[in-house]
Amino acid sequence: MAGRRQSRSRHFASPGSDRPIALLLDELKACASCTVEEEGGVGSMIRFQIVERGDVHLYRTLVTAMREGDLHTLHLARRGRRVVHERYPGWINWAHSRGVIDCEVHSPRKIGSEWQLFSAILGRLAHKYASSIGGINVQFPAAQAAVRRRARKTRRRAS
């Protein structure tokens, strides 16, 4: 490793962060597997915000790149309000306001696989648009215990 020098921005979540991306993704995988409710069938949802750096108009740049096909595996749906990946199940709902892009990752077909879609878009952003990003804030939903209902007692009819 003495001969090779790697960029800090490539291995860390944000330029000022102390947490490596690999650690963040490991936490994400663990969170996705433990927040799924067994009985309800409702999966977890990952939320994250992308803070634009200065006046770079990252949202407009991403929309244009997806519509023109520059981001090969990411496409827009629902009039640009939803981002879909070719390989991973689910979608990302997103909105833009005052230099912040709010995103919610959903994966209802394959519950617990939100981390794959999140990892794909995070990797693409870090690779192509790192100079336009001021920071990324990720929120993991709190684990909710599944509520068990007691079985209803049935009456036996006398015959």
Contacts in CASP RR format, 6 or more apart in sequence:
PFRMAT RR
TARGET T0000
AUTHOR 0000-0000-0000
METHOD contacts of the structure
MODEL  1
MAGRRQSRSRHFASPGSDRPIALLLDELKACASCTVEEEGGVGSMIRFQI
VERGDVHLYRTLVTAMREGDLHTLHLARRGRRVVHERYPGWINWAHSRGV
IDCEVHSPRKIGSEWQLFSAILGRLAHKYASSIGGINVQFPAAQAAVRRR
ARKTRRRAS
8 15 0 8 1.000
9 15 0 8 1.000
9 126 0 8 1.000
9 130 0 8 1.000
10 126 0 8 1.000
10 130 0 8 1.000
11 20 0 8 1.000
11 21 0 8 1.000
11 22 0 8 1.000
12 18 0 8 1.000
12 19 0 8 1.000
12 20 0 8 1.000
12 21 0 8 1.000
13 19 0 8 1.000
13 20 0 8 1.000
13 21 0 8 1.000
13 24 0 8 1.000
13 136 0 8 1.000
14 133 0 8 1.000
14 134 0 8 1.000
14 135 0 8 1.000
14 136 0 8 1.000
15 134 0 8 1.000
15 135 0 8 1.000
21 122 0 8 1.000
21 126 0 8 1.000
24 138 0 8 1.000
25 115 0 8 1.000
25 119 0 8 1.000
25 122 0 8 1.000
27 140 0 8 1.000
28 46 0 8 1.000
28 115 0 8 1.000
28 118 0 8 1.000
28 119 0 8 1.000
28 138 0 8 1.000
28 140 0 8 1.000
29 115 0 8 1.000
31 44 0 8 1.000
31 46 0 8 1.000
31 115 0 8 1.000
31 140 0 8 1.000
31 141 0 8 1.000
32 44 0 8 1.000
32 46 0 8 1.000
32 112 0 8 1.000
32 113 0 8 1.000
32 114 0 8 1.000
32 115 0 8 1.000
33 112 0 8 1.000
34 143 0 8 1.000
35 43 0 8 1.000
35 44 0 8 1.000
35 112 0 8 1.000
35 140 0 8 1.000
35 141 0 8 1.000
35 142 0 8 1.000
35 143 0 8 1.000
35 144 0 8 1.000
36 42 0 8 1.000
36 43 0 8 1.000
36 44 0 8 1.000
36 111 0 8 1.000
36 112 0 8 1.000
37 43 0 8 1.000
37 144 0 8 1.000
37 146 0 8 1.000
38 146 0 8 1.000
39 146 0 8 1.000
39 147 0 8 1.000
39 148 0 8 1.000
40 146 0 8 1.000
41 111 0 8 1.000
43 107 0 8 1.000
43 108 0 8 1.000
43 111 0 8 1.000
43 112 0 8 1.000
43 114 0 8 1.000
44 112 0 8 1.000
44 114 0 8 1.000
44 140 0 8 1.000
44 141 0 8 1.000
45 104 0 8 1.000
45 105 0 8 1.000
45 106 0 8 1.000
45 114 0 8 1.000
45 141 0 8 1.000
46 104 0 8 1.000
46 105 0 8 1.000
46 114 0 8 1.000
46 115 0 8 1.000
46 118 0 8 1.000
46 138 0 8 1.000
46 139 0 8 1.000
46 140 0 8 1.000
46 141 0 8 1.000
47 102 0 8 1.000
47 103 0 8 1.000
47 104 0 8 1.000
47 105 0 8 1.000
47 138 0 8 1.000
47 139 0 8 1.000
47 141 0 8 1.000
48 103 0 8 1.000
48 105 0 8 1.000
48 118 0 8 1.000
48 136 0 8 1.000
48 137 0 8 1.000
48 138 0 8 1.000
48 139 0 8 1.000
49 100 0 8 1.000
49 101 0 8 1.000
49 102 0 8 1.000
49 103 0 8 1.000
49 136 0 8 1.000
49 137 0 8 1.000
50 58 0 8 1.000
50 100 0 8 1.000
50 101 0 8 1.000
50 103 0 8 1.000
50 125 0 8 1.000
50 133 0 8 1.000
50 135 0 8 1.000
50 136 0 8 1.000
51 99 0 8 1.000
51 100 0 8 1.000
51 133 0 8 1.000
51 134 0 8 1.000
51 135 0 8 1.000
51 136 0 8 1.000
51 137 0 8 1.000
52 58 0 8 1.000
52 59 0 8 1.000
52 99 0 8 1.000
52 100 0 8 1.000
52 101 0 8 1.000
52 132 0 8 1.000
52 133 0 8 1.000
52 134 0 8 1.000
53 131 0 8 1.000
53 132 0 8 1.000
53 133 0 8 1.000
53 134 0 8 1.000
53 135 0 8 1.000
56 132 0 8 1.000
58 99 0 8 1.000
58 101 0 8 1.000
58 129 0 8 1.000
58 132 0 8 1.000
58 133 0 8 1.000
59 96 0 8 1.000
59 99 0 8 1.000
59 101 0 8 1.000
61 129 0 8 1.000
61 132 0 8 1.000
62 71 0 8 1.000
62 101 0 8 1.000
62 129 0 8 1.000
63 76 0 8 1.000
63 80 0 8 1.000
64 70 0 8 1.000
65 71 0 8 1.000
66 74 0 8 1.000
66 75 0 8 1.000
66 76 0 8 1.000
66 83 0 8 1.000
67 76 0 8 1.000
69 75 0 8 1.000
71 124 0 8 1.000
71 128 0 8 1.000
72 86 0 8 1.000
73 85 0 8 1.000
73 86 0 8 1.000
73 87 0 8 1.000
73 120 0 8 1.000
73 124 0 8 1.000
74 83 0 8 1.000
74 84 0 8 1.000
74 85 0 8 1.000
74 86 0 8 1.000
74 120 0 8 1.000
74 121 0 8 1.000
74 124 0 8 1.000
75 83 0 8 1.000
75 84 0 8 1.000
75 85 0 8 1.000
75 86 0 8 1.000
76 82 0 8 1.000
76 83 0 8 1.000
76 84 0 8 1.000
77 83 0 8 1.000
77 84 0 8 1.000
77 91 0 8 1.000
81 93 0 8 1.000
81 94 0 8 1.000
81 95 0 8 1.000
82 91 0 8 1.000
82 92 0 8 1.000
82 93 0 8 1.000
82 94 0 8 1.000
83 91 0 8 1.000
83 92 0 8 1.000
83 94 0 8 1.000
83 103 0 8 1.000
83 121 0 8 1.000
84 90 0 8 1.000
84 91 0 8 1.000
84 92 0 8 1.000
85 91 0 8 1.000
85 117 0 8 1.000
85 120 0 8 1.000
85 121 0 8 1.000
87 120 0 8 1.000
88 107 0 8 1.000
88 113 0 8 1.000
88 116 0 8 1.000
88 117 0 8 1.000
88 120 0 8 1.000
89 107 0 8 1.000
89 109 0 8 1.000
89 110 0 8 1.000
89 113 0 8 1.000
89 117 0 8 1.000
90 105 0 8 1.000
90 106 0 8 1.000
90 107 0 8 1.000
90 108 0 8 1.000
90 109 0 8 1.000
90 110 0 8 1.000
90 114 0 8 1.000
90 117 0 8 1.000
91 106 0 8 1.000
91 117 0 8 1.000
92 103 0 8 1.000
92 104 0 8 1.000
92 105 0 8 1.000
92 106 0 8 1.000
92 117 0 8 1.000
92 121 0 8 1.000
93 103 0 8 1.000
93 104 0 8 1.000
93 106 0 8 1.000
94 101 0 8 1.000
94 102 0 8 1.000
94 103 0 8 1.000
94 104 0 8 1.000
95 101 0 8 1.000
95 102 0 8 1.000
96 102 0 8 1.000
103 121 0 8 1.000
105 114 0 8 1.000
105 117 0 8 1.000
105 118 0 8 1.000
106 114 0 8 1.000
107 113 0 8 1.000
107 114 0 8 1.000
107 116 0 8 1.000
107 117 0 8 1.000
122 136 0 8 1.000
125 133 0 8 1.000
125 136 0 8 1.000
126 133 0 8 1.000
END
